């Protein structure tokens, strides 16, 4: 990393209490995103990430004077990415947090009791009332203030006792209700008694203490890349958006994890089921169909090829296991036959997707595939 990038990263870290928003699955670390953006693009370029996750690539690009567009199908990841680019003002967020606290006092005990047993073991009554209210009241898709409040709640929704709103639980993913209840009972752990308004105000003030980013040249869209890429192509053809100089992304890995299941509690906050489910919606599962996985990558990368400059660079981080690697290799070769391919092995680290889930001894790590003109 160059000295100029280190200096810029230091500056962005000052307001970067937003840049790492959310304990969501980590496609790549923030520092890595800055390195790739600096090395393979120039100020003023336009960058595309069709599998944006928490939008680390978008954040790095815009922080370094590029424009960037991303797509993310999982609403948890999208919300984190959307908010960390342009969070609402601290004053409005704090007012909304207090407002929800006032409304939550009207929630009756019978509504708490109507939820599955897990929720009574996980949260105190006051916290659960607040969460039910926030889930009902926050229009996070339509209001930047509500989106910011919801993102802060999701970050604090579960994790270590006293440092989150929940009983003891992993922060990166929600455990199954049955397992959690058994573990809490065995360890005699009850939900921490927390004032949710005071707790969230403290976390919010910490998040704003170093500054407020306003990265308006970045945009992350909620939805399916296979359809959103076609809409973007229309905007490029109408010259509303410049052609892209860098495609920088990390697609989901074949049969590694099911984000919908692992994030079930945060998805509940966003309006989904109060129990973990293996969703049947397209592109939202564990990608255990080899044909489906192949079709996803082919459709998205083919769509991306239509909005790239002829000399654009393609940078893809993916899983080094044979099927994911070979499938990605072949699709990229077929779609970009004139580009030169460079391969960089990446050993496992704590900040990568494959390091988060499963048995590390069975994983060869990750690789970066770089296509040059």
BELNORKA-V192905 format. One record per run of one state. SS is the DSSP state (~ for helix, > for strand, _ for the rest). FROM is the first residue (numbers start at 1). LEN is the number of residues. If there is no record, write none. Layout:
ss = (SS & SS)
from = (FROM & FROM)
len = (LEN & LEN)
This chain:
ss = (_ & ~ & _ & ~ & _ & > & _ & ~ & _ & > & _ & ~ & _ & ~ & _ & ~ & _ & ~ & _ & ~ & _ & ~ & _ & > & _ & > & _ & ~ & _ & ~ & _ & > & _ & ~ & _ & > & _ & ~ & _ & ~ & _ & ~ & _ & > & _ & ~ & _ & > & _ & ~ & _ & ~ & _ & > & _)
from = (1 & 3 & 15 & 30 & 41 & 46 & 50 & 56 & 64 & 67 & 73 & 75 & 86 & 90 & 105 & 109 & 114 & 117 & 123 & 125 & 138 & 144 & 157 & 159 & 160 & 168 & 169 & 177 & 187 & 196 & 209 & 218 & 223 & 225 & 238 & 244 & 250 & 259 & 263 & 264 & 270 & 290 & 306 & 308 & 320 & 322 & 336 & 340 & 347 & 353 & 357 & 360 & 363 & 366 & 373)
len = (2 & 12 & 15 & 11 & 5 & 4 & 6 & 8 & 3 & 6 & 2 & 11 & 4 & 15 & 4 & 5 & 3 & 6 & 2 & 13 & 6 & 13 & 2 & 1 & 8 & 1 & 8 & 10 & 9 & 13 & 9 & 5 & 2 & 13 & 6 & 6 & 9 & 4 & 1 & 6 & 20 & 16 & 2 & 12 & 2 & 14 & 4 & 7 & 6 & 4 & 3 & 3 & 3 & 7 & 1)
